[in-house]
């Protein structure tokens, strides 16, 4: 070989080595225990590097410390491995890693619970078994049938630890003999032989219920099978346990002893006979309802006396609805009959649970009706309960129940029954009750933080009421009230105040109220006083207040858990002594003014005015001078005819006056607005006091009865004197009273004749 050929061969070999070096992995990873190890075992992981570099080892992507065995091999000791781990090795300079996944697991246990079933008499055989526990790693199963030429039927165990195999039956085989084998990388287990009689592992196909026919007490099932198989039927009402019975195959199966108006579920299964074969799977569920029947159970009835102002006492009757099995149908209505002189019946709807009756010494019956009939009547005597002395104590068992205890009364004897009833405070419509024969009871279904009240009633053996004990407010899981009452001022004085407040809504009380606290703060002294008021009072009178001071007031509520929050404040000020005196003066003046107004209104009536005038006449003087004998009258008599007499032309110093004067009031013929006094004069020297007319051809003249008689445009001192002489004729200027004598017009007279005897007659 020439030198040129030698160098070409060497260069080619070099390139081949270089190419092979570049295609080799950077490293390889191996485990001393393999890829599948026993759970909890310890082993070593080795990394072999193919080149010199900075070596790193990771466990589940987390770098760990390692040991350097030589220049190309490093190792890590792993102890007590219990879960799947991934180990990775790589060079720091080269991103290409190498690694290994290690899975811990268990070796298989000896196979157990072998079950073989042949579906129908001519079908394949299916066998299942389990290894005792999940091996966590891949495990293979094998079933070998004796007499079969092949190696067996293999499968993979599932995550639940079960293995299965299905195979056909060939020839006239009546006996089945099998062996089982289970194996994985950690070990293997074998069991057998297991022997089966083929007729005993036959499982019939699942039957079917075609339809169901029901009466009130039984149902007939119709199936699609007519073979001689043994049948088993299971049935149940809703929310009840299954009941079963076995019977021979028939086209219809009759299930008796059922409840009326109840929904039932039915299933059936079958097998070859009592001793041979396996039971089939249950059929699909079929449902059906039995028919209605008249109820035969009496209602549970109780009552509560209500407050009424009528003569008859009123009672609210309550009853419990029958359960579905006792109702035996859909309740359409309730019949309440009141038995007194005549029977009075009332029918109410199916949703009603109470009814009010007002009567005294009467009995009531209550019954339920469905479409098939009526339940027996429940009779109850309505009478007032007598309160007995005693205390009902209670303990809370949980958030929804309370235990009650009471002592036995001396009246209650053997066979005494007790009725315990309760209802939310103020909500009698939600009354509930139970009957017990012991002196203790547990009431359930209470709402937390709600207040209840009720009573314990004793009944003798005949059902008559003996006495009852009142149950005070009871509640569970009590807390402080969420809200406080709102105070209002009722009335106020200078030294006292009455305050009242509203009730807290039931949902805000959070239990049973026991008391209220009224707080009073003086704005000047800044001291706070409090007053406790026992529930259920909602008003309080505060005394000892200082006049002229300002206060603020608020009210809080209490339960057994404590005091509620501070609520709305009520500010107020008490009146001072000066204000009090001023108010009294204003009140007295108002009373006087009101009295005067009332009297003025009364005086508008004519009967009152005439009575008042009759009393005033008695106050007039008995002796009145006769104007006809005055000098003024004599000087004016010289004029003939109708004369107008101005008052200033007459002399008021007349020396002669008559003994008597008659005055007669007559209407003015020429005017409807003025009344005149017709005068007749009698001379004082006459013995027979005869009436004398001064001139026969002059008509009688009239005097205006107004106190101020107009006689001209000017008035002098003589006129004032004349007004004094006529001052005995009153004319009231009141705007509310009519004048004693209507006044108006002018005075015209020829001769004045006055007789005062009738005018001064007070009788």
C-alpha positions in Angstrom: 0.0 0.0 0.0 1.3 3.3 -0.9 1.7 6.2 1.6 -1.1 8.2 0.0 -3.5 5.3 0.4 -2.5 4.7 4.0 -3.2 8.4 4.9 -6.5 8.3 3.2 -7.5 5.2 5.2 -6.4 6.8 8.5 -8.4 10.0 7.7 -11.5 8.1 6.9 -11.3 6.0 10.1 -10.8 9.2 12.1 -14.0 10.7 10.6 -15.8 7.5 11.3 -14.7 7.6 15.0 -15.6 11.2 15.2 -19.1 10.6 13.8 -19.6 7.7 16.2 -18.5 9.8 19.1 -21.0 12.5 18.2 -23.9 10.0 18.0 -23.3 8.4 21.4 -25.5 9.5 24.5 -23.8 11.8 27.0 -24.6 9.3 29.9 -26.7 6.3 30.9 -28.6 5.6 34.2 -29.0 2.3 35.9 -30.6 1.2 39.2 -29.4 -1.6 41.4 -33.0 -2.6 42.1 -34.3 -2.2 38.6 -37.1 0.0 37.4 -39.7 -1.6 39.7 -38.8 -2.0 43.3 -40.5 -3.2 46.5 -42.2 -0.3 48.4 -40.0 0.9 51.2 -36.8 -0.7 49.9 -33.4 0.9 49.4 -31.2 0.9 46.3 -28.5 2.8 44.4 -28.8 4.8 41.2 -25.6 5.0 39.0 -24.9 7.5 36.3 -22.2 6.6 33.7 -20.9 9.6 31.7 -19.3 9.2 28.3 -17.2 12.4 28.5 -15.6 14.6 31.0 -17.9 17.4 32.3 -19.5 19.0 35.3 -21.8 16.2 36.5 -25.3 16.8 38.1 -28.0 14.4 39.3 -31.7 15.4 39.8 -34.5 13.7 41.7 -37.9 14.8 40.4 -36.3 17.9 38.9 -34.6 18.8 42.2 -30.8 18.6 42.2 -29.3 16.3 44.9 -25.9 15.4 46.2 -24.0 12.5 44.6 -20.9 10.4 45.2 -18.0 10.3 42.7 -17.0 6.7 42.1 -14.5 7.4 39.4 -14.0 10.0 36.6 -17.0 8.8 34.6 -19.4 7.2 37.2 -21.4 8.9 40.0 -24.0 7.4 42.3 -26.9 8.2 44.6 -28.2 6.0 47.5 -32.0 5.9 47.7 -33.6 4.7 50.9 -37.3 3.8 51.7 -38.8 4.7 48.4 -42.7 4.8 48.7 -43.8 6.7 45.6 -42.9 7.0 41.9 -39.6 8.9 41.3 -37.7 10.1 38.3 -33.8 10.3 38.5 -32.0 12.4 35.8 -28.3 12.9 35.1 -26.7 15.5 32.8 -23.6 17.5 32.2 -23.7 21.2 33.1 -22.2 22.1 29.7 -24.6 19.8 27.7 -28.4 20.3 28.1 -29.1 16.8 26.8 -30.1 14.6 29.9 -30.4 10.9 30.6 -32.7 9.3 33.3 -34.7 6.5 34.7 -38.3 6.1 36.2 -38.5 3.9 39.2 -41.9 2.6 40.5 -42.4 1.0 43.9 -44.9 -1.8 44.2 -45.9 -5.2 45.7 -45.6 -8.7 44.5 -48.9 -10.4 43.8 -50.7 -12.3 46.6 -52.2 -15.7 46.3 -55.4 -15.4 44.1 -58.7 -15.6 46.0 -62.4 -15.1 45.7 -62.7 -17.0 42.5 -66.2 -16.8 41.0 -67.2 -18.5 37.7 -70.6 -17.9 36.1 -72.1 -19.4 32.9 -74.5 -17.1 31.3 -77.5 -19.2 30.3 -77.2 -23.0 29.9 -75.3 -22.8 26.7 -73.2 -19.6 27.1 -69.5 -18.9 27.9 -68.0 -19.1 31.3 -66.6 -15.9 33.0 -64.4 -16.1 36.0 -63.1 -13.3 38.2 -60.7 -13.3 41.1 -58.5 -10.9 43.0 -54.9 -10.8 44.3 -55.7 -9.5 47.8 -54.4 -5.9 47.1 -53.3 -3.6 44.4 -49.7 -4.3 43.4 -49.2 -0.8 42.1 -47.2 -2.2 39.1 -48.2 -4.1 36.0 -49.4 -7.6 36.9 -50.5 -10.3 34.5 -53.1 -12.9 35.3 -53.5 -16.4 33.7 -56.3 -19.0 33.9 -55.7 -22.5 32.6 -58.6 -24.9 32.1 -57.8 -28.6 32.5 -58.2 -30.4 29.2 -57.7 -27.3 27.1 -54.8 -27.6 24.7 -53.6 -24.0 24.8 -51.5 -22.3 27.5 -54.4 -20.5 29.1 -56.4 -17.3 29.1 -54.4 -14.2 30.0 -55.5 -10.7 31.2 -54.1 -7.7 33.0 -55.1 -7.0 36.6 -57.1 -3.8 37.0 -56.5 -1.0 39.5 -58.9 -2.6 42.0 -56.9 -5.7 42.1 -59.2 -8.0 40.1 -58.4 -10.4 37.3 -60.9 -11.9 34.9 -61.1 -14.4 32.0 -63.8 -15.6 29.7 -63.8 -18.8 27.7 -66.2 -21.2 26.0 -67.2 -24.7 27.0 -66.6 -27.4 24.5 -68.0 -30.9 24.3 -70.2 -32.5 26.9 -68.2 -31.1 29.8 -70.1 -31.2 33.1 -67.2 -30.4 35.4 -64.9 -27.4 35.2 -61.3 -27.5 36.7 -59.1 -24.4 36.5 -55.7 -23.1 37.8 -54.8 -19.5 38.5 -51.5 -17.7 38.2 -50.6 -14.0 38.9 -47.1 -12.5 38.3 -45.2 -9.3 38.0 -41.5 -8.2 38.1 -41.4 -8.6 41.9 -42.9 -12.1 42.1 -45.7 -14.5 41.2 -48.3 -16.7 42.9 -50.3 -19.8 41.7 -53.4 -21.5 43.1 -55.6 -24.4 42.1 -57.0 -26.6 41.0 -60.5 -25.2 41.5 -63.5 -27.4 40.5 -67.0 -26.3 39.5 -70.2 -28.2 38.4 -71.4 -26.4 35.3 -75.1 -26.7 36.2 -74.4 -24.9 39.5 -72.8 -21.9 37.9 -75.6 -21.3 35.3 -77.0 -17.8 35.7 -80.3 -17.1 33.9 -80.9 -13.9 32.0 -82.6 -11.0 33.7 -86.4 -11.2 33.7 -88.7 -8.3 32.9 -92.0 -7.0 34.5 -94.4 -6.0 31.7 -97.0 -4.2 33.8 -98.6 -4.0 37.3 -102.3 -4.0 38.4 -103.2 -2.8 41.9 -106.2 -2.8 44.2 -106.4 -1.2 47.7 -104.5 -4.0 49.4 -102.7 -6.1 46.7 -100.9 -5.8 43.3 -100.5 -8.3 40.5 -97.2 -8.4 38.5 -97.2 -9.6 34.9 -93.9 -11.0 33.6 -92.6 -12.0 30.2 -91.4 -15.5 31.2 -93.3 -18.8 31.2 -90.5 -21.2 32.2 -90.4 -23.3 35.3 -87.8 -21.1 36.9 -88.0 -20.1 40.6 -88.9 -16.4 41.1 -88.1 -14.0 43.9 -90.0 -10.7 44.2 -88.9 -7.8 46.3 -91.0 -4.7 46.9 -91.1 -1.6 49.1 -93.0 1.6 49.7 -91.1 4.8 49.2 -88.3 5.4 51.7 -88.8 1.9 53.3 -86.7 -1.2 53.3 -87.1 -4.0 50.7 -89.4 -7.0 51.5 -89.1 -10.2 49.5 -90.9 -13.4 48.8 -90.3 -16.5 46.6 -92.8 -18.2 44.4 -93.0 -20.5 41.4 -93.1 -19.0 37.9 -96.5 -17.7 36.8 -97.6 -15.2 34.3 -98.9 -13.0 37.2 -97.7 -12.7 40.7 -100.0 -11.4 43.4 -98.4 -9.4 46.2 -100.9 -8.9 49.2 -100.8 -7.1 52.6 -100.1 -3.8 51.0 -101.2 -0.4 52.3 -103.9 1.7 50.5 -103.0 4.7 48.5 -99.3 4.0 48.6 -96.6 4.0 45.9 -94.7 0.7 45.7 -91.6 -0.4 43.8 -91.3 -4.0 42.4 -88.3 -6.1 41.2 -88.0 -9.8 40.3 -85.2 -12.3 39.6 -85.1 -16.0 38.8 -83.0 -19.2 39.0 -83.3 -22.8 37.8 -84.6 -24.2 41.1 -84.0 -24.0 44.8 -80.8 -26.1 44.7 -79.4 -25.6 41.2 -78.0 -22.6 39.5 -77.4 -19.0 40.4 -79.9 -16.1 40.7 -80.2 -13.8 37.8 -79.8 -10.1 38.0 -82.8 -8.1 39.3 -85.2 -6.8 36.7 -85.7 -3.1 36.1 -87.8 -1.4 38.8 -91.5 -1.1 38.2 -93.7 1.3 40.2 -97.4 1.4 40.9 -100.0 3.0 43.3 -102.6 1.1 45.4 -106.1 2.5 45.4 -107.7 4.7 48.1 -109.7 3.5 51.1 -111.8 5.3 53.7 -109.6 6.4 56.7 -110.2 4.3 59.8 -108.0 6.3 62.3 -109.3 9.2 64.4 -107.6 12.6 64.2 -105.4 13.9 67.0 -107.3 17.1 68.2 -106.4 19.8 70.7 -107.7 23.3 71.5 -106.7 26.6 73.0 -109.0 29.1 74.7 -108.9 32.6 73.1 -109.6 36.0 74.8 -113.1 37.2 73.8 -115.4 40.0 75.1 -118.5 38.2 74.1 -120.6 36.2 76.6 -119.7 32.9 75.0 -116.1 31.7 75.4 -114.1 31.2 72.2 -111.8 28.3 71.5 -109.5 27.6 68.7 -109.5 23.9 67.7 -106.4 22.4 66.2 -105.9 19.0 64.6 -103.0 17.1 63.1 -103.0 15.8 59.5 -103.1 12.0 59.1 -100.0 10.5 57.7 -100.2 8.9 54.3 -100.7 5.4 55.5 -103.5 6.4 58.0 -105.2 8.7 55.5 -105.5 5.9 53.0 -106.1 8.4 50.3 -106.0 12.1 49.5 -107.8 14.1 52.2 -110.3 16.4 50.5 -111.8 18.2 53.5 -112.3 18.3 57.3 -115.7 18.2 59.0 -116.2 20.1 62.3 -119.5 19.6 64.1 -120.5 21.6 67.1 -123.0 19.8 69.3 -125.4 22.0 71.4 -129.2 22.1 71.1 -128.7 21.6 67.4 -125.8 20.1 65.5 -123.9 22.7 63.5 -121.4 21.4 60.9 -118.7 23.2 59.0 -116.5 21.8 56.2 -113.1 23.3 55.7 -110.4 22.8 53.1 -107.7 20.1 53.3 -104.9 22.7 54.1 -106.7 24.0 57.2 -105.4 22.9 60.6 -107.5 25.0 63.0 -111.0 26.5 63.4 -112.5 28.9 66.0 -115.7 28.2 67.8 -117.4 30.5 70.4 -119.6 28.6 72.8 -119.9 27.6 76.4 -120.4 24.0 77.7 -120.3 22.5 74.2 -118.6 19.5 72.6 -117.0 19.3 69.1 -116.2 16.5 66.8 -113.6 16.6 64.0 -113.2 14.1 61.1 -111.3 13.8 57.8 -112.8 13.0 54.4 -111.3 11.4 51.3 -112.9 10.3 48.1 -113.8 6.9 49.6 -115.3 7.9 53.0 -114.9 9.6 56.3 -112.7 8.9 59.3 -114.2 8.2 62.8 -115.2 11.3 64.7 -112.9 12.6 67.4 -115.0 14.1 70.2 -113.6 16.8 72.5 -115.2 18.8 75.3 -114.5 22.5 75.3 -114.0 23.9 78.7 -111.8 26.5 80.5 -108.6 25.1 82.0 -107.9 25.6 85.7 -104.4 26.8 86.4 -102.6 24.5 88.9 -99.7 25.5 91.2 -96.4 24.2 90.0 -93.4 25.0 87.8 -92.3 23.5 84.5 -88.5 23.4 84.3 -86.6 22.9 81.1 -83.2 22.0 79.8 -81.8 22.6 76.3 -80.7 19.3 74.8 -79.5 20.8 71.5 -80.2 23.8 69.2 -83.6 22.3 68.2 -84.9 20.4 71.2 -85.8 21.1 74.8 -86.5 18.7 77.7 -89.4 19.6 80.0 -90.0 18.4 83.6 -92.9 18.9 86.0 -94.1 17.4 89.2 -97.1 15.1 89.6 -100.3 16.8 90.9 -102.2 15.3 93.7 -105.3 15.5 91.5 -103.7 13.4 88.8 -104.1 9.7 89.5 -103.4 6.5 87.8 -103.7 6.5 84.0 -103.2 10.2 83.7 -102.2 11.5 80.3 -100.5 14.8 79.7 -100.7 17.0 76.7 -97.8 19.4 76.1 -98.4 22.1 73.6 -96.2 24.9 72.5 -96.1 27.7 69.8 -94.0 30.7 68.9 -94.7 33.7 71.1 -97.7 35.4 69.6 -98.2 32.9 66.9 -100.9 30.4 68.0 -101.5 29.3 64.4 -98.3 27.3 64.6 -99.4 25.3 67.7 -97.9 21.9 68.2 -98.5 19.3 70.8 -97.6 15.8 72.0 -99.2 13.3 74.4 -97.2 11.6 77.1 -97.9 9.5 80.2 -94.8 10.5 82.1 -93.9 13.8 83.9 -91.3 14.6 81.3 -91.3 15.3 77.6 -88.9 16.4 74.9 -90.2 18.9 72.3 -88.3 18.9 69.0 -88.3 21.0 65.8 -87.7 24.3 67.6 -86.1 27.2 65.7 -83.0 28.5 67.3 -83.2 32.0 68.9 -87.0 32.0 68.8 -89.2 32.4 71.9 -91.9 29.8 72.6 -94.7 29.5 75.1 -97.2 26.8 76.0 -98.6 24.7 78.8 -98.8 21.2 80.2 -102.3 19.9 80.6 -103.3 16.8 82.6 -106.1 14.5 81.4 -107.7 11.7 83.4 -108.4 8.2 82.0 -111.7 9.4 80.5 -110.0 12.2 78.6 -111.4 15.0 80.8 -109.2 18.0 81.6 -107.9 18.3 85.2 -105.5 21.2 85.3 -102.7 22.8 83.4 -99.3 24.3 84.1 -98.2 27.3 82.0 -94.8 27.1 80.3 -92.9 30.4 80.4 -90.8 31.6 77.5 -88.4 28.9 76.3 -85.8 29.2 73.5 -82.7 27.5 72.2 -79.3 29.0 71.3 -80.3 32.5 72.7 -78.3 35.6 71.9 -78.7 39.3 72.8 -81.4 41.2 70.9 -80.4 42.7 67.5 -82.5 45.8 68.0 -83.7 48.1 70.8 -87.1 49.6 71.4 -88.0 53.1 70.1 -89.1 55.3 73.1 -91.9 57.9 72.8 -93.1 60.6 75.2 -96.6 59.9 76.6 -96.9 62.9 79.0 -94.6 65.3 80.7 -94.6 67.5 83.8 -92.0 69.7 85.4 -90.9 67.0 87.8 -92.0 63.7 86.0 -92.3 62.0 82.6 -94.1 59.0 81.4 -92.4 57.2 78.5 -93.6 54.3 76.4 -91.8 52.2 73.8 -92.6 50.0 70.9 -92.2 46.2 70.8 -89.1 44.7 69.1 -90.0 42.5 66.0 -89.9 38.8 66.8 -87.1 38.1 64.3 -84.9 40.7 66.0 -85.4 39.5 69.6 -83.1 36.4 69.3 -84.7 34.7 72.2 -87.2 35.4 75.0 -87.2 39.0 76.4 -87.0 39.1 80.2 -86.8 42.9 80.9 -86.2 46.4 79.6 -83.8 49.0 81.0 -84.7 52.7 80.7 -81.6 55.0 80.8 -81.9 58.7 81.7 -79.0 61.1 81.2 -79.0 64.7 82.5 -77.3 67.0 80.0 -76.1 69.4 82.7 -74.9 66.9 85.4 -73.8 64.3 82.8 -74.9 61.5 85.1 -76.9 58.5 83.9 -79.6 56.7 85.8 -81.3 53.5 84.8 -84.6 51.9 85.7 -85.4 48.2 85.1 -88.9 47.3 83.8 -90.1 43.7 83.8 -91.3 42.3 80.5 -93.9 42.6 79.0 -94.5 46.2 80.4 -93.8 48.8 77.7 -94.2 52.1 79.7 -92.6 53.7 82.8 -93.0 56.9 84.8 -89.8 58.7 85.8 -90.2 61.1 88.8 -87.9 63.4 90.6 -86.9 65.4 87.5 -85.5 68.9 87.9 -87.5 71.8 86.4 -85.9 73.5 83.5 -83.4 70.7 82.8 -82.8 68.9 79.5 -82.4 65.1 79.3 -82.0 62.4 76.8 -83.5 58.9 77.3 -83.1 55.5 75.6 -84.3 52.0 76.2 -82.6 48.6 75.8 -83.9 45.0 75.9 -82.6 41.9 77.7 -82.6 38.2 77.0 -80.9 35.4 79.0 -77.8 36.0 76.9 -77.5 39.7 77.9 -78.4 43.2 77.0 -79.2 44.4 73.5 -77.6 47.5 71.8 -78.3 51.1 72.6 -81.2 52.3 70.5 -82.8 55.6 69.5 -82.5 58.5 71.9 -85.5 60.6 73.1 -84.4 64.2 74.0 -86.8 66.3 76.2 -86.7 69.3 78.5 -88.8 69.8 81.7 -90.6 73.2 82.0 -89.3 75.8 84.6 -91.5 77.3 87.4 -92.0 80.5 85.4 -93.1 78.6 82.4 -95.4 76.6 84.6 -97.0 79.8 86.0 -97.3 81.3 82.6 -99.0 78.1 81.3 -101.5 78.2 84.2 -102.3 81.9 83.5 -102.8 81.1 79.8 -105.0 78.2 80.7 -107.1 80.3 83.1 -107.5 83.1 80.6 -108.5 80.6 77.9 -111.1 79.1 80.3 -112.6 82.5 81.1 -112.7 83.5 77.4 -114.4 80.2 76.5 -117.0 80.7 79.3 -117.8 84.2 78.0 -118.2 83.0 74.4 -120.5 80.2 75.6 -122.7 82.7 77.6 -122.9 85.1 74.6 -124.0 82.2 72.4 -126.7 81.2 74.9 -128.0 84.8 75.1 -129.0 84.7 71.4 -132.0 82.5 72.3 -135.2 84.6 72.7 -136.4 82.5 75.7 -133.2 83.4 77.5 -133.6 87.1 76.7 -137.2 87.3 78.0 -136.2 85.5 81.2 -133.3 88.0 81.6 -135.6 91.0 81.1 -138.1 89.7 83.6 -135.4 89.7 86.2 -134.2 93.2 85.2 -137.7 94.7 85.6 -137.5 94.0 89.3 -134.4 96.1 89.6 -136.2 99.3 88.3 -137.3 102.0 90.9 -140.9 101.9 92.2 -141.7 105.7 92.0 -141.1 107.3 88.6 -141.9 111.0 88.0 -144.7 111.8 85.5 -143.4 113.7 82.6 -146.9 115.1 81.8 -146.8 117.2 85.0 -143.4 118.7 84.4 -142.9 122.3 83.4 -141.5 121.2 80.1 -144.9 119.4 79.3 -147.0 122.5 80.4 -144.9 124.9 78.3 -145.2 122.7 75.3 -149.0 122.1 75.7 -149.8 125.6 74.2 -149.0 124.3 70.7 -151.8 122.7 68.8 -151.6 119.8 66.4 -148.6 117.5 65.8 -145.5 119.0 67.3 -142.0 117.8 67.3 -140.4 118.3 70.7 -136.7 119.1 70.7 -135.4 118.3 74.2 -133.6 121.6 74.6 -136.9 123.6 74.5 -138.4 122.0 77.6 -137.6 123.0 81.1 -136.4 120.2 83.2 -137.1 122.1 86.5 -140.8 121.4 86.6 -142.3 121.6 90.1 -145.6 119.8 89.5 -145.6 116.0 88.9 -148.4 113.6 88.7 -149.0 110.9 91.3 -149.2 108.0 88.8 -148.1 107.3 85.3 -149.3 104.7 82.9 -147.1 103.7 80.0 -148.3 101.5 77.1 -146.0 100.3 74.4 -147.7 100.5 70.9 -146.2 100.2 67.4 -145.7 103.3 65.3 -148.3 103.4 62.6 -146.0 105.2 60.2 -142.8 103.3 60.8 -141.9 99.7 61.3 -138.5 100.4 62.8 -139.5 102.3 66.0 -141.7 101.4 68.9 -143.4 104.2 70.9 -144.9 104.5 74.3 -148.4 105.7 74.5 -148.8 107.9 77.5 -151.8 108.8 79.7 -151.6 111.4 82.4 -153.5 111.4 85.7 -153.4 114.5 87.8 -152.2 114.1 91.3 -155.0 116.2 92.8 -157.8 114.1 91.3 -159.5 111.7 93.7 -160.8 109.3 91.2 -157.6 109.1 89.1 -159.5 109.4 85.8 -157.8 109.5 82.5 -158.0 113.1 80.9 -157.3 113.8 77.3 -155.8 117.2 76.9 -157.4 117.8 73.5 -160.1 115.7 72.0 -159.2 116.5 68.4 -155.6 115.6 68.8 -154.6 112.0 68.4 -152.6 110.1 71.0 -148.9 110.9 70.8 -146.0 108.5 71.2 -142.7 108.7 72.9 -139.6 107.0 71.4 -138.3 104.4 73.8 -134.7 105.0 72.9 -132.7 106.4 75.8 -131.3 109.3 73.7 -134.3 111.1 72.1 -133.5 113.4 69.3 -135.3 116.7 69.5 -133.2 118.9 67.2 -129.8 119.4 65.8 -128.4 120.9 69.1 -128.5 119.7 72.6 -127.9 121.6 75.8 -127.8 121.0 79.5 -131.6 120.7 79.8 -131.5 117.9 77.3 -129.0 116.1 79.4 -131.3 116.5 82.4 -134.2 115.2 80.4 -132.1 112.2 79.4 -131.5 111.6 83.0 -135.2 111.6 83.7 -135.7 109.1 80.9 -132.9 107.0 82.0 -135.3 104.3 83.4 -135.9 103.1 79.8 -132.9 100.9 79.1 -131.6 100.3 75.5 -128.8 97.6 75.5 -126.1 98.4 72.9 -124.7 94.8 72.9 -124.0 93.5 69.4 -125.1 90.1 70.5 -128.4 91.1 72.2 -131.4 92.8 70.7 -132.4 96.1 72.4 -134.9 95.9 75.2 -137.2 98.2 73.1 -136.6 98.9 69.4 -135.5 102.5 69.0 -135.6 105.0 66.1 -137.5 108.0 64.7 -138.4 111.3 66.5 -140.7 112.1 69.4 -144.1 113.8 68.4 -146.7 114.2 71.1 -149.5 116.6 72.0 -150.4 115.4 75.5 -148.3 113.0 77.4 -150.3 110.6 79.6 -148.2 108.0 81.5 -149.4 105.2 83.9 -146.5 103.4 85.5 -148.6 100.9 87.4 -148.4 98.2 84.8 -144.8 98.9 83.8 -143.6 98.6 87.4 -145.6 95.4 88.1 -143.1 92.8 88.9 -145.6 90.1 89.5 
